[in-house]
């Protein structure tokens, strides 16, 4: 099964951009790359997802490497409310058996 | 908008007891799933369903049963609780059965088995 690898923790100053990396070297051709974040005592919240091309939405941008073996979640201007654990996951539909695999997650701390 | 609703939010069980964690969604989503999250770890998939009457196992299904009699509800049953099942449980849903859809999560149910 495809797995993801993320740094355990990162820090960033408030109002500066944040780049959160994710490695997924065993990604398959039909895996979509999803990012979720989890605030304390809450369920994960969808951030963004993509397949091959870079994606933008109101929350963030997703940059996907050309070989798809890595991706980067970009928060353009971090706020204190962005402090959370960020999960990079691959959503794989293998012969109808979903094998949703969550990575270890990156705990993002925002410094005021 | 209620979204995904989980009950109860907290539960304490004794070893060997049984219980059901409830999950309901009001978004007419075909796909629903259950995850567990142990301290300091990511989420692991227990069971999932791609529609009413259809369920399948995820990564860690042992000790848990599910059923999907309606589109809205996807209860998770613990038949004989064990301390190893102490965890936070999350239910999620997504529209359709495509793996491209985003997952909507409930707020979680914290279970302690003594």
HADDOCK unambig.tbl for C-alpha pairs under 7 A between the chains (distance, minus, plus):
assign (segid A and resid 32 and name CA) (segid B and resid 100 and name CA) 6.41 0.50 0.50
assign (segid A and resid 42 and name CA) (segid B and resid 107 and name CA) 5.16 0.50 0.50
assign (segid A and resid 42 and name CA) (segid B and resid 108 and name CA) 6.86 0.50 0.50
assign (segid A and resid 43 and name CA) (segid B and resid 90 and name CA) 6.79 0.50 0.50
assign (segid A and resid 43 and name CA) (segid B and resid 105 and name CA) 5.55 0.50 0.50
assign (segid A and resid 43 and name CA) (segid B and resid 106 and name CA) 5.73 0.50 0.50
assign (segid A and resid 43 and name CA) (segid B and resid 107 and name CA) 4.69 0.50 0.50
assign (segid A and resid 43 and name CA) (segid B and resid 108 and name CA) 6.04 0.50 0.50
assign (segid A and resid 44 and name CA) (segid B and resid 105 and name CA) 6.09 0.50 0.50
assign (segid A and resid 45 and name CA) (segid B and resid 104 and name CA) 6.99 0.50 0.50
assign (segid A and resid 45 and name CA) (segid B and resid 105 and name CA) 6.86 0.50 0.50
assign (segid A and resid 46 and name CA) (segid B and resid 102 and name CA) 6.40 0.50 0.50
assign (segid A and resid 46 and name CA) (segid B and resid 103 and name CA) 6.60 0.50 0.50
assign (segid A and resid 91 and name CA) (segid B and resid 99 and name CA) 5.85 0.50 0.50
assign (segid A and resid 92 and name CA) (segid B and resid 99 and name CA) 6.70 0.50 0.50
assign (segid A and resid 93 and name CA) (segid B and resid 99 and name CA) 6.38 0.50 0.50
assign (segid A and resid 99 and name CA) (segid B and resid 58 and name CA) 6.65 0.50 0.50
assign (segid A and resid 100 and name CA) (segid B and resid 45 and name CA) 6.67 0.50 0.50
assign (segid A and resid 102 and name CA) (segid B and resid 42 and name CA) 5.77 0.50 0.50
assign (segid A and resid 102 and name CA) (segid B and resid 43 and name CA) 5.87 0.50 0.50
assign (segid A and resid 102 and name CA) (segid B and resid 44 and name CA) 6.96 0.50 0.50
assign (segid A and resid 103 and name CA) (segid B and resid 42 and name CA) 6.35 0.50 0.50
assign (segid A and resid 104 and name CA) (segid B and resid 41 and name CA) 6.41 0.50 0.50
assign (segid A and resid 104 and name CA) (segid B and resid 42 and name CA) 5.55 0.50 0.50
assign (segid A and resid 105 and name CA) (segid B and resid 42 and name CA) 6.80 0.50 0.50
